[in-house]
Amino acid sequence: CLTQQAYNKFSGTIRPGALLLTDSHFVKQERKVDAQQVELDMYKAVMESIGNPVVFNICMLGALLGLLPLVQIKSIIKVLKTKIPTGFLDINRQALDLGLKMVEAAGMKGQKLL
């Protein structure tokens, strides 16, 4: 969840054993859910490393793919190249890499989550 509003609305609907990825800057986990909860300070990392909050969602996508490698990173990059203006491609790539690195730094890369 990227926002407190989304967390409040959807955290109660998460299936047992699912993954709940939240950002600690915007979301305060208020209830216990029967899910694997991962909390990372992605917004802070984006602002410190990149300085542009517009790529916060791409950082979260990187973290999600670091936790659950559902899609190859090269496939994401290929899509970004077709959807994002050239001037923003570099910071989106940086944000994707940042999310991946945060998961690795937290020691969660390669763990069986689901």
C-alpha positions in Angstrom: 0.0 0.0 0.0 1.3 3.4 -1.0 -1.1 5.4 1.2 -2.8 5.1 4.6 -6.2 5.4 2.9 -5.4 2.3 0.7 -4.1 0.4 3.7 -7.3 1.2 5.7 -9.5 0.2 2.9 -7.8 -3.0 1.7 -5.7 -4.5 4.5 -8.8 -6.3 5.9 -9.4 -8.0 2.6 -6.0 -9.6 2.2 -6.1 -13.4 2.1 -4.2 -15.4 4.7 -0.6 -15.8 3.7 -0.6 -13.1 1.1 2.0 -10.3 0.9 1.3 -6.8 2.3 4.0 -4.4 1.2 3.8 -0.9 2.7 5.9 2.3 2.9 6.7 3.3 6.5 6.6 7.0 5.6 3.0 7.0 4.5 1.4 3.9 6.2 1.2 3.1 9.8 0.2 -0.5 10.2 -2.8 -0.3 12.5 -4.2 -3.8 12.5 -2.8 -7.3 12.5 -3.4 -9.1 9.2 -2.8 -12.7 8.4 -0.3 -11.8 5.8 3.4 -11.6 5.3 3.9 -7.9 6.1 7.0 -6.1 4.6 7.5 -2.5 5.5 10.2 -0.4 3.8 10.9 3.3 3.9 10.8 3.6 0.1 9.6 7.3 0.0 12.5 8.4 2.1 15.0 6.4 0.0 13.5 7.9 -3.2 13.8 11.4 -2.0 17.4 10.9 -0.7 18.6 9.0 -3.7 16.7 10.5 -6.6 15.0 13.6 -5.2 11.8 13.2 -7.2 8.7 11.7 -5.6 7.1 11.0 -9.0 9.0 7.7 -9.2 8.0 6.5 -5.7 5.5 4.0 -7.3 8.3 2.5 -9.5 10.5 2.1 -6.4 7.7 0.1 -4.9 7.4 -2.0 -8.0 11.1 -2.8 -7.8 10.7 -3.8 -4.2 7.7 -6.0 -5.1 9.6 -7.7 -7.9 12.5 -8.2 -5.5 10.2 -10.0 -3.1 8.2 -11.8 -5.8 9.9 -12.2 -9.1 6.7 -12.4 -11.1 8.1 -10.6 -14.1 11.7 -10.2 -15.4 13.2 -6.8 -14.8 14.2 -6.5 -18.4 10.5 -6.8 -19.3 9.6 -3.9 -17.0 12.4 -1.8 -18.5 11.1 -2.6 -22.0 7.6 -1.4 -21.1 8.9 1.7 -19.4 10.8 2.6 -22.6 7.5 2.6 -24.5 5.4 4.4 -21.9 7.6 7.0 -20.2 9.1 10.1 -21.9 12.8 9.7 -22.6 13.7 12.4 -20.1 12.2 10.4 -17.3 13.4 7.0 -18.2 16.7 7.2 -16.2 15.1 8.2 -12.9 12.5 5.5 -13.3 15.2 2.9 -13.9 17.0 4.3 -10.8 13.8 4.0 -8.8 13.3 0.4 -9.9 16.9 -0.5 -9.0 16.5 1.2 -5.7 13.4 -0.9 -4.7 15.3 -4.0 -5.7 18.3 -3.0 -3.6 16.2 -2.2 -0.6 14.8 -5.7 -0.6 18.3 -7.1 -0.9 19.7 -4.9 1.9 16.8 -5.9 4.2 17.9 -9.6 3.6 14.6 -10.5 2.0 15.7 -11.2 -1.6 15.3 -14.8 -2.6 13.2 -15.7 0.4 10.2 -17.8 -0.2 7.4 -15.4 0.7 4.3 -17.1 -0.7 
